[in-house]
């Protein structure tokens, strides 16, 4: 089997050294080079083009976003962003994701070497997932992982007890992962100012969901925000689950709100789509529309089936428009999707479906 050729682009000698060592421990990966900035990287890429690029954002001579846009315009390639956990960095990283990067590997400013070593399985997994992504103008990644117990939504919320009474307020629940930042931007920017209230799980690390929501809020007619505990779900508002925490839908009378809570990883994710979808099935039932979009793995497939069994309408994104046809494929296999449609058709389904 051919190895995955990886190019590391980072101005930190420590990061280049540690990442090279970590990645080359995996027999499926070959680090073909490590460059201190994009201009050095471009020279290296003239000799051999990488399968995956691990890219820092803030670098001398050319910043990572400019480099990323150049790559995606000329030769679309899976890119994993390796970025620091700062508020300013989060906004910059969101720009990178919008430009077509696959996924985010977070790194702190202090204790970098130890952190990278501790996070080795996530870094290796992100690179391997990126290599298998369906790259067009957009890229992707995903997350296989070391063997850990794979918990279901039962770890957060018991099954059963679906809503029986129909209300006038309709809830839209969206779950997505790899490729989802671009997919959500396409869907949400197409919506009119007044539409059904939306709750979203996008697999994304802590510290990045607030910047992601803020960026979308500036682009959309609807209000988009990172969810806080007790936030009301209302027409014209989309709430994105914060990275590192689960989000569930609750109902009080005819009104809906969200709870943001801690808990174990579910389907190896926190937030988990299955947790959100189960809560929507219980709280909203037939008043809901569930949509599962591009992403690796199967998080959300079982939850979407629970929504369909609760008489909600359910949709899966089709393979042709997915960056990674993992989560929708698993939902379709379970019979959870009432409809399968292209990404471009989803906004109309939210408004008129």
C-alpha positions as CSV (number, residue, x, y, z in Angstrom):
1,X,0.0,0.0,0.0
2,X,1.3,3.4,-0.9
3,X,2.2,5.7,2.0
4,X,0.6,9.0,2.6
5,X,3.1,11.7,1.7
6,X,2.8,14.6,4.1
7,X,4.4,18.1,4.0
8,X,4.6,20.1,7.2
9,X,4.6,23.9,6.9
10,X,5.3,25.6,10.2
11,X,7.8,28.3,11.2
12,X,8.5,26.6,14.6
13,X,11.4,24.3,14.4
14,X,10.1,22.4,17.5
15,X,6.7,21.8,15.8
16,X,8.4,20.6,12.6
17,X,10.6,18.2,14.5
18,X,8.0,16.8,16.8
19,X,5.3,16.5,14.1
20,X,7.8,14.7,11.8
21,X,8.7,12.2,14.5
22,X,5.0,11.6,15.5
23,X,3.7,11.1,12.0
24,X,6.6,8.9,10.9
25,X,5.8,6.5,13.7
26,X,2.8,5.4,11.7
27,X,3.8,3.0,9.0
28,X,1.1,4.4,6.6
29,X,2.7,7.9,6.7
30,X,5.8,9.4,5.1
31,X,6.9,12.9,5.9
32,X,8.3,14.1,2.6
33,X,9.5,17.4,4.0
34,X,9.1,20.2,6.5
35,X,9.2,23.8,5.5
36,X,9.6,27.0,7.6
37,X,7.2,29.0,5.4
38,X,5.0,28.6,2.3
39,X,7.6,29.9,-0.1
40,X,10.0,27.1,1.0
41,X,7.1,24.7,0.8
42,X,6.2,25.8,-2.8
43,X,9.8,25.1,-3.9
44,X,9.6,21.6,-2.3
45,X,6.3,20.9,-4.0
46,X,7.7,21.6,-7.4
47,X,9.7,18.3,-7.0
48,X,6.9,16.2,-5.4
49,X,3.3,17.1,-4.6
50,X,2.1,16.0,-1.1
51,X,-1.0,13.9,-0.4
52,X,-1.7,16.0,2.8
53,X,-0.3,19.3,4.0
54,X,-0.1,20.1,7.7
55,X,-0.2,23.9,7.8
56,X,0.4,26.7,10.4
57,X,-1.5,29.9,9.9
58,X,0.8,32.7,11.1
59,X,4.2,32.5,9.3
60,X,6.7,34.9,7.8
61,X,6.9,35.9,4.1
62,X,3.5,34.4,3.3
63,X,0.7,33.6,5.7
64,X,-1.0,30.3,5.8
65,X,-4.4,31.5,4.5
66,X,-2.9,33.1,1.4
67,X,-0.9,29.9,0.8
68,X,-4.1,27.8,1.3
69,X,-6.1,29.8,-1.2
70,X,-3.3,29.5,-3.7
71,X,-3.2,25.7,-3.3
72,X,-7.0,25.3,-3.4
73,X,-7.2,27.4,-6.6
74,X,-4.4,25.7,-8.4
75,X,-4.2,22.1,-7.1
76,X,-6.8,21.3,-4.4
77,X,-5.1,19.3,-1.7
78,X,-6.2,18.1,1.8
79,X,-4.9,20.6,4.3
80,X,-4.9,20.1,8.1
81,X,-4.6,23.4,10.0
82,X,-2.3,23.3,13.1
83,X,-3.3,26.4,15.0
84,X,-2.9,28.0,18.5
85,X,-5.7,28.2,21.0
86,X,-6.2,32.0,21.0
87,X,-9.3,34.0,20.3
88,X,-7.6,35.9,17.4
89,X,-6.2,32.6,16.1
90,X,-9.6,31.1,16.2
91,X,-11.0,33.8,13.9
92,X,-8.0,33.3,11.5
93,X,-8.5,29.6,11.6
94,X,-12.1,30.0,10.7
95,X,-11.0,31.9,7.6
96,X,-8.7,29.0,6.8
97,X,-11.6,26.5,7.1
98,X,-13.7,28.7,4.9
99,X,-10.9,28.7,2.3
100,X,-11.0,24.9,2.1
101,X,-8.9,23.5,4.9
102,X,-9.9,20.0,6.1
103,X,-9.8,20.1,9.9
104,X,-8.2,21.7,12.9
105,X,-5.5,20.4,15.2
106,X,-5.2,22.8,18.1
107,X,-1.9,23.6,19.8
108,X,-1.2,25.7,22.8
109,X,1.5,28.4,23.0
110,X,3.0,26.9,26.2
111,X,4.1,23.2,26.7
112,X,3.9,22.7,22.9
113,X,6.2,19.6,22.7
114,X,4.4,17.7,25.4
115,X,1.0,18.7,24.0
116,X,1.8,17.4,20.5
117,X,3.1,14.2,21.9
118,X,0.0,13.7,24.0
119,X,-2.3,14.5,21.1
120,X,-0.4,12.2,18.7
121,X,-3.3,9.9,18.0
122,X,-5.6,12.8,17.0
123,X,-2.9,14.3,14.8
124,X,-2.1,11.0,13.0
125,X,-5.9,10.4,12.7
126,X,-6.5,13.8,11.2
127,X,-3.8,13.3,8.6
128,X,-5.0,9.8,7.6
129,X,-8.6,10.9,7.4
130,X,-7.6,13.9,5.3
131,X,-5.8,11.6,2.8
132,X,-9.1,9.8,2.2
133,X,-11.3,12.8,1.8
134,X,-13.1,13.7,-1.4
135,X,-11.3,16.8,-2.4
136,X,-12.7,19.3,-4.8
137,X,-12.5,23.0,-4.1
138,X,-13.1,21.9,-0.5
139,X,-11.0,19.6,1.6
140,X,-11.7,17.3,4.6
141,X,-10.6,15.1,7.4
142,X,-12.1,12.9,10.0
143,X,-11.4,10.9,13.0
144,X,-10.7,7.2,13.4
145,X,-9.1,6.8,16.8
146,X,-7.4,4.5,19.2
147,X,-9.6,1.8,20.7
148,X,-11.8,3.4,23.3
149,X,-15.4,2.5,24.4
150,X,-17.7,3.9,21.8
151,X,-20.6,5.3,23.8
152,X,-24.1,5.8,22.5
153,X,-26.4,8.7,23.3
154,X,-27.6,6.6,26.3
155,X,-24.5,8.0,28.1
156,X,-26.1,11.5,28.0
157,X,-29.9,11.1,27.5
158,X,-32.2,8.0,27.9
159,X,-34.2,7.0,24.9
160,X,-37.9,7.2,24.6
161,X,-40.5,9.8,25.6
162,X,-41.0,11.5,22.3
163,X,-43.1,14.6,22.0
164,X,-46.7,13.9,21.1
165,X,-48.3,17.4,20.8
166,X,-47.7,19.4,17.7
167,X,-46.9,23.1,18.0
168,X,-46.6,25.9,15.5
169,X,-42.9,26.2,16.1
170,X,-40.8,24.0,13.9
171,X,-37.3,23.0,14.8
172,X,-34.5,22.2,12.4
173,X,-31.6,20.0,13.7
174,X,-28.4,19.7,11.6
175,X,-25.4,17.4,12.3
176,X,-22.2,17.5,10.3
177,X,-18.4,17.0,10.6
178,X,-15.7,16.9,8.0
179,X,-16.5,19.5,5.3
180,X,-19.3,20.8,7.4
181,X,-17.9,24.3,7.9
182,X,-18.2,25.0,4.2
183,X,-21.5,23.1,3.9
184,X,-23.1,25.0,6.8
185,X,-21.9,28.3,5.3
186,X,-23.7,27.5,2.0
187,X,-26.9,26.4,3.7
188,X,-27.2,29.1,6.3
189,X,-26.2,32.1,4.1
190,X,-29.0,31.0,1.7
191,X,-31.8,31.2,4.4
192,X,-34.1,34.2,4.7
193,X,-34.1,36.3,7.8
194,X,-37.2,34.5,9.1
195,X,-37.1,30.8,9.1
196,X,-37.4,27.9,11.6
197,X,-35.2,27.9,14.6
198,X,-32.1,25.8,14.0
199,X,-29.8,23.8,16.3
200,X,-26.5,22.5,15.0
201,X,-23.7,20.2,16.0
202,X,-20.5,20.7,14.0
203,X,-17.6,18.5,15.2
204,X,-15.1,21.1,16.0
205,X,-12.5,21.6,18.9
206,X,-13.1,23.9,21.8
207,X,-12.4,27.5,21.3
208,X,-13.3,27.5,17.7
209,X,-17.1,27.3,17.6
210,X,-17.5,30.8,18.9
211,X,-15.4,32.3,16.1
212,X,-17.1,30.0,13.6
213,X,-20.5,31.2,14.8
214,X,-19.5,34.8,14.8
215,X,-18.1,34.5,11.2
216,X,-21.4,33.0,10.0
217,X,-23.4,35.6,11.9
218,X,-21.6,38.3,9.8
219,X,-22.5,36.5,6.6
220,X,-26.1,35.4,7.2
221,X,-29.4,37.1,7.3
222,X,-30.3,34.9,10.3
223,X,-28.7,35.2,13.7
224,X,-26.0,32.6,14.3
225,X,-24.4,32.2,17.7
226,X,-22.5,29.7,19.8
227,X,-25.1,28.2,22.1
228,X,-25.2,29.0,25.8
229,X,-27.1,27.1,28.4
230,X,-30.8,28.2,28.4
231,X,-30.7,29.9,25.0
232,X,-34.1,30.1,23.4
233,X,-34.5,28.4,20.0
234,X,-36.6,30.8,17.9
235,X,-37.3,31.6,14.3
236,X,-34.4,33.3,12.5
237,X,-31.8,32.0,15.0
238,X,-29.3,29.2,14.6
239,X,-27.5,27.9,17.7
240,X,-24.2,26.0,17.3
241,X,-23.1,23.6,20.0
242,X,-19.9,24.7,21.7
243,X,-16.9,22.6,21.1
244,X,-16.2,20.2,24.0
245,X,-19.8,20.2,25.3
246,X,-23.0,18.4,24.3
247,X,-26.2,20.3,23.4
248,X,-29.7,19.0,23.9
249,X,-33.1,20.5,23.0
250,X,-35.7,21.0,25.7
251,X,-39.2,22.2,25.6
252,X,-41.2,24.4,28.1
253,X,-44.8,24.7,27.0
254,X,-44.8,25.7,23.4
255,X,-41.2,27.1,23.5
256,X,-37.9,25.4,22.9
257,X,-34.5,26.1,24.5
258,X,-31.2,24.3,24.7
259,X,-29.2,22.9,27.5
260,X,-25.4,22.8,27.2
261,X,-23.8,20.1,29.3
262,X,-20.7,18.1,30.0
263,X,-20.5,14.4,29.7
264,X,-18.4,11.6,28.1
265,X,-17.6,11.4,24.4
266,X,-20.5,9.9,22.4
267,X,-19.5,8.1,19.2
268,X,-16.1,9.5,20.2
269,X,-17.4,13.1,19.9
270,X,-18.4,15.9,22.2
271,X,-20.6,17.5,21.0
272,X,-22.3,14.5,19.5
273,X,-24.9,14.6,16.7
274,X,-26.7,11.5,18.2
275,X,-27.2,13.3,21.5
276,X,-28.7,16.4,19.8
277,X,-30.9,14.3,17.4
278,X,-32.2,12.1,20.3
279,X,-33.1,15.2,22.3
280,X,-34.9,16.7,19.3
281,X,-36.9,13.5,18.8
282,X,-37.9,13.6,22.4
283,X,-38.7,17.3,22.7
284,X,-40.0,18.1,19.2
285,X,-41.0,14.9,17.5
286,X,-43.1,15.6,14.4
287,X,-42.4,19.3,14.7
288,X,-38.8,18.8,13.7
289,X,-36.7,18.4,10.5
290,X,-33.4,16.5,11.0
291,X,-30.6,16.9,8.5
292,X,-27.3,14.9,8.4
293,X,-24.6,16.3,6.2
294,X,-21.0,15.6,5.2
295,X,-18.8,13.9,7.8
296,X,-16.6,10.9,8.6
297,X,-18.0,8.1,10.8
298,X,-21.5,7.3,11.9
299,X,-22.4,9.9,14.6
300,X,-25.9,11.1,14.0
301,X,-27.1,8.1,12.0
302,X,-28.9,6.4,15.0
303,X,-30.2,9.7,16.2
304,X,-31.7,10.6,12.8
305,X,-33.5,7.2,12.9
306,X,-34.9,8.1,16.3
307,X,-36.1,11.4,14.8
308,X,-37.8,9.6,11.9
309,X,-39.4,7.1,14.3
310,X,-40.7,10.1,16.2
311,X,-42.5,11.2,13.0
312,X,-39.9,14.0,12.2
313,X,-39.0,14.7,8.6
314,X,-35.4,13.6,7.9
315,X,-32.9,14.4,5.2
316,X,-29.4,13.1,4.3
317,X,-27.0,14.9,2.0
318,X,-26.2,13.0,-1.1
319,X,-22.8,11.4,-1.9
320,X,-22.0,13.7,-4.9
321,X,-22.1,16.9,-2.8
322,X,-20.4,15.5,0.3
323,X,-16.8,16.0,1.1
324,X,-16.9,12.8,3.1
325,X,-20.0,10.5,2.5
326,X,-19.7,8.8,5.9
327,X,-22.4,10.1,8.3
328,X,-25.1,10.4,5.6
329,X,-24.2,7.0,4.2
330,X,-24.6,5.3,7.6
331,X,-28.0,7.1,8.1
332,X,-29.2,6.0,4.7
333,X,-28.2,2.4,5.4
334,X,-30.2,2.5,8.7
335,X,-33.3,3.8,6.8
336,X,-33.1,7.0,8.8
337,X,-33.3,9.4,5.8
338,X,-36.8,10.1,4.4
339,X,-35.1,12.1,1.6
340,X,-31.6,12.2,0.1
341,X,-30.7,15.4,-1.6
342,X,-27.8,17.6,-2.8
343,X,-26.4,20.2,-0.5
344,X,-27.7,23.0,-2.7
345,X,-31.3,21.8,-2.2
346,X,-31.2,21.8,1.6
347,X,-31.9,25.5,2.1
348,X,-35.1,25.2,0.2
349,X,-36.0,22.1,2.2
350,X,-35.5,24.1,5.5
351,X,-37.7,26.9,4.2
352,X,-40.4,25.1,2.3
353,X,-40.1,21.4,3.2
